[in-house]
Amino acid sequence: MVQVISAEDITLEEIQAQFQLQQATNADFFPEWQENLPSLTDTEKQALKRIKSNYFNLVSRRPLLEEAVKMVVLSPLLDLTGFYQLPFAIQTEAAVEITAKDEEAIVRGKIDVLVIQQRFWVLVIESTSTKFDVMEALPQALVYMLANLSKEKPRFGFLVNGREFVFVKVTGKDNLVYSRSYALSLERNNDLEQVLSVLKKISQLLRS
């Protein structure tokens, strides 16, 4: 009997076993989040200062819920990166289904934001729940990224809980490999600038 698993409940161990997914051991596997990043304009740096100011002003009063994270932090970042302009389009709450290689399990779920070309997924995590540390979203992100496989082109993920950000990369179709960045924090100097630079880099890769 085929087992149906919610994407929100699957563990990293289960994904690695059922989809034969391996974590990259080569440090050169995911250079896109650290190397040759686009520079930021003065206008973009000022916009990031505004995002930080808005965030700290709001969290000083009460924790940010998921919808507020999207509005205050994520949406301005996607706007600055050009993901609201052609050739990109945004699909929200997209249903995803993927069958394990042994065909004994089906994983189903929904994604918060899906950027066109089936190569960039954005997951927003509710920052008020201790269950939803930004890294807790990694298994769910991998499920969505594995649902659209391509031998030629990598897929990228972006995990956000308002305060922290993690980038993910998956390649392959028969031999699946993934890697992730460490958690960048809005509360550390220059981390938010790196986040925007990485988003700009991914945007360039998706356009090419």
Residue frames as qw, qx, qy, qz and C-alpha x, y, z in Angstrom:
[[0.000, 0.887, 0.461, 0.000, 0.00, 0.00, 0.00],
 [0.393, 0.511, -0.026, 0.764, 1.32, 3.42, -0.97],
 [0.399, -0.581, -0.439, 0.557, 2.05, 5.66, 2.03],
 [0.165, 0.801, 0.223, 0.531, 0.97, 9.30, 1.74],
 [0.544, -0.370, -0.306, 0.688, 3.13, 11.74, 3.73],
 [0.042, 0.980, 0.192, -0.027, 2.52, 15.42, 4.36],
 [0.570, 0.568, -0.178, 0.566, 5.43, 17.58, 3.18],
 [0.246, -0.779, 0.241, -0.524, 5.27, 19.39, 6.51],
 [0.829, -0.464, 0.244, -0.194, 5.83, 16.14, 8.44],
 [0.922, 0.280, -0.155, 0.218, 8.60, 14.48, 6.45],
 [0.558, -0.739, 0.241, 0.292, 12.08, 14.36, 7.96],
 [0.229, 0.780, -0.525, -0.252, 15.42, 14.93, 6.27],
 [0.339, -0.296, 0.893, 0.026, 16.36, 11.30, 6.96],
 [0.638, 0.400, 0.631, -0.186, 13.20, 10.07, 5.23],
 [0.495, 0.818, -0.082, -0.283, 13.85, 12.23, 2.17],
 [0.016, 0.671, -0.719, -0.178, 17.44, 11.02, 1.89],
 [0.433, -0.084, 0.897, -0.042, 16.34, 7.40, 2.14],
 [0.587, 0.511, 0.592, -0.209, 13.26, 7.48, -0.09],
 [0.515, 0.849, 0.035, -0.113, 14.62, 9.74, -2.82],
 [0.857, 0.026, 0.089, 0.507, 18.28, 8.67, -2.62],
 [0.131, 0.943, -0.024, 0.306, 19.29, 12.26, -1.94],
 [0.775, -0.156, -0.214, 0.574, 22.86, 12.94, -0.85],
 [0.165, -0.966, -0.010, 0.201, 24.35, 16.02, 0.80],
 [0.626, 0.685, -0.218, 0.302, 27.30, 17.45, -1.13],
 [0.761, -0.516, -0.012, 0.392, 30.68, 17.07, 0.53],
 [0.558, 0.253, 0.184, 0.768, 32.49, 19.23, -2.02],
 [0.149, -0.617, -0.269, 0.724, 32.77, 22.85, -0.87],
 [0.012, -0.226, 0.436, 0.871, 32.67, 23.93, -4.54],
 [0.105, 0.414, 0.886, 0.181, 29.19, 22.47, -5.08],
 [0.042, -0.856, -0.515, -0.035, 27.32, 25.64, -4.04],
 [0.441, -0.069, -0.029, 0.894, 29.46, 28.70, -4.84],
 [0.013, 0.615, 0.455, 0.644, 26.42, 30.81, -5.82],
 [0.431, -0.836, -0.329, -0.082, 25.75, 31.99, -2.28],
 [0.601, -0.670, 0.057, 0.433, 29.33, 33.15, -1.58],
 [0.515, -0.220, 0.420, 0.714, 31.40, 33.77, -4.70],
 [0.149, 0.124, 0.498, 0.845, 31.28, 36.45, -7.41],
 [0.035, 0.682, 0.686, -0.251, 28.19, 38.09, -5.94],
 [0.219, 0.702, 0.304, 0.606, 26.76, 41.18, -7.64],
 [0.225, -0.041, -0.355, 0.906, 27.51, 44.48, -5.94],
 [0.037, -0.743, -0.652, 0.143, 24.69, 46.54, -4.47],
 [0.174, 0.613, 0.156, 0.754, 23.81, 50.10, -5.40],
 [0.037, 0.084, -0.462, 0.882, 23.48, 52.86, -2.82],
 [0.578, -0.159, -0.146, -0.787, 19.73, 52.80, -3.44],
 [0.790, -0.125, -0.587, -0.127, 19.57, 49.08, -2.67],
 [0.441, 0.015, -0.644, 0.625, 21.61, 49.53, 0.51],
 [0.228, -0.128, 0.244, -0.934, 19.26, 52.26, 1.67],
 [0.724, -0.156, -0.357, -0.569, 16.28, 49.99, 0.95],
 [0.698, -0.081, -0.682, 0.204, 17.85, 47.27, 3.12],
 [0.137, 0.074, -0.512, 0.845, 18.27, 49.75, 5.96],
 [0.511, -0.145, -0.038, -0.847, 14.57, 50.51, 5.64],
 [0.780, -0.121, -0.571, -0.225, 13.70, 46.80, 5.81],
 [0.505, -0.020, -0.671, 0.542, 15.80, 46.43, 8.96],
 [0.113, -0.116, 0.307, -0.938, 14.23, 49.50, 10.53],
 [0.666, -0.163, -0.247, -0.685, 10.71, 48.25, 9.81],
 [0.747, -0.077, -0.659, 0.031, 11.54, 44.78, 11.13],
 [0.383, -0.015, -0.624, 0.681, 13.08, 45.94, 14.41],
 [0.291, -0.162, 0.131, -0.934, 10.31, 48.47, 14.97],
 [0.748, -0.167, -0.332, -0.550, 7.67, 45.77, 14.67],
 [0.756, -0.083, -0.630, 0.156, 9.39, 42.96, 16.60],
 [0.150, 0.199, -0.531, 0.810, 10.06, 45.32, 19.50],
 [0.526, -0.154, 0.144, -0.824, 6.29, 45.27, 20.08],
 [0.850, -0.005, 0.417, -0.321, 5.29, 41.67, 19.25],
 [0.474, -0.185, 0.774, 0.378, 6.65, 38.65, 17.30],
 [0.395, 0.380, -0.391, -0.740, 6.06, 38.68, 13.55],
 [0.767, 0.197, 0.572, -0.213, 3.57, 36.18, 12.18],
 [0.602, 0.110, 0.637, 0.469, 4.03, 34.54, 8.79],
 [0.344, 0.799, 0.430, 0.241, 1.98, 37.07, 6.83],
 [0.161, -0.970, 0.085, 0.163, 3.89, 39.97, 8.41],
 [0.586, -0.397, 0.529, 0.468, 7.20, 38.31, 7.50],
 [0.536, 0.437, 0.583, 0.426, 6.07, 38.15, 3.88],
 [0.136, 0.935, 0.291, 0.150, 4.96, 41.77, 3.87],
 [0.280, -0.938, 0.162, 0.124, 7.80, 43.41, 5.82],
 [0.456, -0.568, 0.604, 0.322, 10.87, 41.34, 4.90],
 [0.600, 0.102, 0.728, 0.316, 10.31, 38.98, 1.97],
 [0.449, 0.781, 0.431, 0.048, 8.25, 41.11, -0.40],
 [0.047, 0.953, -0.200, -0.223, 10.72, 44.04, -0.46],
 [0.445, -0.458, 0.692, 0.336, 13.61, 41.64, -1.11],
 [0.568, 0.340, 0.710, 0.240, 11.81, 40.01, -4.05],
 [0.296, 0.925, 0.223, -0.080, 10.93, 43.45, -5.38],
 [0.165, -0.846, 0.403, 0.308, 14.53, 44.67, -5.17],
 [0.476, -0.246, 0.781, 0.322, 15.66, 41.53, -7.00],
 [0.339, 0.309, -0.459, -0.761, 13.19, 41.97, -9.85],
 [0.087, 0.099, 0.991, 0.030, 11.17, 38.82, -9.24],
 [0.342, 0.592, 0.559, -0.470, 7.92, 40.77, -9.74],
 [0.338, 0.684, -0.270, -0.588, 8.97, 41.73, -13.28],
 [0.915, 0.394, -0.014, -0.081, 9.18, 39.75, -16.52],
 [0.561, 0.045, -0.707, -0.429, 10.34, 37.08, -17.22],
 [0.121, -0.025, -0.896, 0.426, 9.32, 36.03, -13.70],
 [0.549, -0.414, -0.279, -0.670, 5.89, 35.40, -12.23],
 [0.154, -0.250, 0.772, -0.563, 4.76, 34.42, -8.73],
 [0.663, -0.254, -0.587, -0.389, 2.52, 31.45, -7.96],
 [0.251, -0.418, 0.597, -0.637, 1.39, 31.14, -4.33],
 [0.652, -0.094, 0.606, -0.446, 0.25, 28.12, -2.32],
 [0.607, 0.377, -0.568, -0.409, 1.03, 25.73, -5.15],
 [0.917, -0.196, 0.276, -0.212, 0.13, 22.08, -4.56],
 [0.244, 0.616, -0.743, -0.091, 3.08, 19.70, -4.91],
 [0.938, -0.132, 0.249, -0.200, 3.16, 15.90, -5.17],
 [0.292, 0.637, -0.710, -0.070, 6.21, 13.68, -5.52],
 [0.979, -0.109, -0.056, -0.165, 6.52, 9.88, -5.56],
 [0.490, -0.640, 0.581, 0.117, 9.49, 8.12, -3.96],
 [0.287, 0.510, -0.727, -0.361, 11.80, 6.12, -6.22],
 [0.063, -0.012, 0.996, -0.068, 10.53, 2.83, -4.81],
 [0.385, -0.261, -0.482, -0.742, 6.96, 4.11, -5.51],
 [0.452, -0.386, -0.785, 0.177, 5.89, 3.14, -1.99],
 [0.214, -0.608, -0.412, 0.644, 5.43, 6.70, -0.71],
 [0.211, 0.676, 0.360, 0.607, 3.83, 9.88, -2.03],
 [0.296, -0.380, -0.341, 0.807, 4.60, 13.23, -0.44],
 [0.081, 0.729, 0.495, 0.466, 2.03, 16.00, -0.76],
 [0.334, -0.553, -0.326, 0.691, 2.07, 19.60, 0.37],
 [0.257, 0.912, 0.260, 0.188, 1.80, 23.27, -0.49],
 [0.585, 0.015, -0.058, 0.809, 4.45, 25.91, -0.95],
 [0.096, -0.732, -0.323, 0.592, 4.28, 29.52, 0.17],
 [0.298, 0.819, -0.161, -0.463, 5.79, 31.20, -2.89],
 [0.778, 0.105, 0.519, 0.339, 6.83, 29.66, -6.18],
 [0.089, 0.725, -0.279, -0.623, 8.89, 31.67, -8.65],
 [0.797, 0.528, -0.037, -0.290, 8.54, 30.88, -12.35],
 [0.484, 0.586, -0.647, -0.058, 10.69, 28.38, -14.27],
 [0.945, -0.265, -0.151, -0.118, 10.20, 25.76, -11.55],
 [0.724, 0.279, -0.375, 0.507, 13.73, 26.48, -10.35],
 [0.141, 0.280, -0.440, 0.841, 13.35, 28.80, -7.36],
 [0.516, -0.571, -0.620, -0.154, 11.22, 28.10, -4.28],
 [0.003, -0.426, 0.382, -0.820, 10.64, 30.45, -1.37],
 [0.553, -0.464, -0.692, 0.015, 9.35, 29.10, 1.94],
 [0.153, -0.580, 0.233, -0.765, 8.17, 31.49, 4.64],
 [0.535, -0.224, -0.771, 0.265, 8.30, 30.09, 8.17],
 [0.402, -0.822, -0.211, -0.345, 6.25, 31.48, 11.04],
 [0.388, 0.474, -0.526, 0.590, 8.91, 32.94, 13.30],
 [0.469, -0.527, 0.297, -0.644, 6.84, 32.87, 16.50],
 [0.963, -0.179, 0.000, -0.203, 6.81, 29.07, 16.79],
 [0.362, -0.646, 0.666, 0.091, 9.86, 27.28, 18.22],
 [0.809, 0.171, 0.560, 0.062, 8.96, 24.35, 15.97],
 [0.630, 0.719, 0.219, 0.194, 9.63, 26.49, 12.93],
 [0.403, -0.647, 0.368, 0.532, 13.28, 27.38, 13.28],
 [0.457, 0.677, -0.305, -0.490, 14.43, 28.31, 9.80],
 [0.090, 0.394, -0.896, -0.185, 16.33, 25.01, 9.40],
 [0.484, 0.172, 0.792, -0.329, 13.20, 23.04, 10.26],
 [0.618, 0.612, 0.100, -0.483, 11.93, 24.04, 6.80],
 [0.014, 0.543, -0.742, -0.393, 14.78, 22.29, 4.97],
 [0.330, 0.100, 0.935, 0.083, 13.05, 18.91, 4.49],
 [0.421, 0.690, 0.504, -0.303, 9.90, 20.60, 3.22],
 [0.213, 0.795, -0.290, -0.489, 11.91, 22.79, 0.85],
 [0.142, -0.350, 0.867, 0.325, 13.73, 19.75, -0.54],
 [0.448, 0.378, 0.804, -0.100, 10.41, 17.99, -1.22],
 [0.405, 0.818, 0.210, -0.352, 9.22, 20.89, -3.34],
 [0.083, 0.739, -0.530, -0.407, 12.52, 21.20, -5.16],
 [0.287, -0.162, 0.925, 0.188, 12.60, 17.47, -5.96],
 [0.545, 0.515, 0.589, -0.301, 9.12, 17.69, -7.48],
 [0.552, 0.823, -0.008, -0.130, 10.59, 19.38, -10.57],
 [0.724, -0.375, 0.426, 0.392, 13.70, 17.58, -11.70],
 [0.563, 0.813, -0.135, -0.061, 16.12, 18.65, -14.42],
 [0.896, -0.074, 0.067, 0.433, 19.42, 17.05, -15.32],
 [0.520, 0.527, 0.068, 0.668, 20.77, 20.23, -16.86],
 [0.026, -0.645, 0.091, -0.759, 19.88, 23.00, -14.43],
 [0.256, -0.101, -0.756, 0.594, 20.09, 23.32, -10.63],
 [0.339, -0.739, -0.458, -0.360, 17.11, 24.29, -8.48],
 [0.213, 0.253, -0.450, 0.830, 17.38, 26.82, -5.68],
 [0.434, -0.676, -0.592, -0.059, 15.47, 27.31, -2.44],
 [0.089, 0.431, -0.268, 0.857, 15.20, 30.25, -0.04],
 [0.495, -0.524, -0.680, 0.133, 14.05, 29.70, 3.55],
 [0.019, 0.458, -0.130, 0.879, 12.88, 32.74, 5.52],
 [0.400, -0.556, -0.702, 0.195, 11.58, 33.19, 9.06],
 [0.114, -0.966, -0.181, -0.143, 11.87, 36.97, 9.16],
 [0.394, -0.851, 0.327, 0.112, 15.14, 37.07, 11.08],
 [0.470, -0.403, 0.719, 0.316, 17.14, 34.32, 9.35],
 [0.690, 0.586, -0.171, -0.390, 17.68, 33.23, 5.76],
 [0.577, -0.287, 0.734, 0.216, 19.03, 29.97, 4.27],
 [0.556, 0.540, -0.384, -0.503, 19.75, 29.21, 0.61],
 [0.745, -0.076, 0.662, -0.025, 19.51, 25.66, -0.77],
 [0.400, 0.543, -0.542, -0.502, 20.70, 24.10, -4.03],
 [0.784, 0.025, 0.613, -0.098, 19.71, 20.74, -5.59],
 [0.341, 0.548, -0.574, -0.505, 21.13, 19.19, -8.75],
 [0.047, -0.153, 0.979, 0.130, 20.66, 15.98, -10.68],
 [0.720, -0.018, -0.198, -0.665, 17.78, 13.73, -11.60],
 [0.889, -0.027, -0.457, -0.030, 19.05, 10.19, -11.12],
 [0.644, -0.128, -0.440, 0.612, 21.82, 11.11, -8.68],
 [0.182, -0.886, -0.235, -0.356, 20.34, 13.83, -6.49],
 [0.572, -0.081, -0.347, 0.739, 22.68, 16.07, -4.51],
 [0.149, -0.909, -0.260, -0.291, 21.93, 19.07, -2.32],
 [0.497, -0.043, -0.361, 0.788, 23.74, 21.66, -0.24],
 [0.186, -0.896, -0.381, -0.127, 22.76, 24.70, 1.80],
 [0.202, 0.634, -0.286, 0.689, 24.21, 27.90, 3.13],
 [0.290, -0.258, -0.692, 0.609, 24.56, 28.60, 6.81],
 [0.067, -0.825, -0.561, 0.017, 21.84, 30.78, 8.30],
 [0.252, 0.305, 0.005, 0.918, 22.33, 34.44, 7.46],
 [0.228, -0.628, -0.637, 0.384, 20.80, 36.78, 10.02],
 [0.086, 0.836, 0.270, 0.469, 19.11, 40.15, 9.63],
 [0.505, -0.863, -0.022, 0.019, 20.59, 40.99, 13.03],
 [0.721, -0.310, 0.247, 0.568, 24.23, 40.59, 11.89],
 [0.071, 0.770, -0.216, -0.596, 26.08, 43.36, 10.09],
 [0.206, 0.501, -0.627, -0.560, 26.11, 42.96, 6.29],
 [0.336, 0.089, 0.938, 0.011, 24.25, 39.62, 6.27],
 [0.476, 0.657, 0.474, -0.341, 21.14, 41.18, 4.74],
 [0.261, 0.754, -0.376, -0.470, 23.34, 42.72, 2.03],
 [0.106, -0.284, 0.923, 0.237, 24.68, 39.25, 1.25],
 [0.445, 0.384, 0.778, -0.224, 21.12, 37.90, 1.12],
 [0.458, 0.774, 0.122, -0.421, 20.16, 40.49, -1.51],
 [0.114, 0.650, -0.647, -0.382, 23.35, 39.85, -3.48],
 [0.275, -0.047, 0.957, 0.078, 22.64, 36.10, -3.55],
 [0.481, 0.583, 0.580, -0.305, 19.07, 36.74, -4.68],
 [0.340, 0.796, -0.220, -0.449, 20.42, 38.96, -7.47],
 [0.065, -0.436, 0.856, 0.271, 22.85, 36.19, -8.45],
 [0.395, 0.231, 0.886, -0.077, 20.06, 33.60, -8.58],
 [0.449, 0.736, 0.264, -0.432, 17.93, 36.00, -10.63],
 [0.200, 0.702, -0.530, -0.432, 20.77, 36.33, -13.14],
 [0.190, -0.192, 0.953, 0.137, 21.16, 32.54, -13.35],
 [0.447, 0.446, 0.739, -0.235, 17.46, 32.01, -13.95],
 [0.405, 0.789, 0.010, -0.463, 17.43, 34.63, -16.71],
 [0.040, 0.598, -0.701, -0.387, 20.39, 33.04, -18.51]]
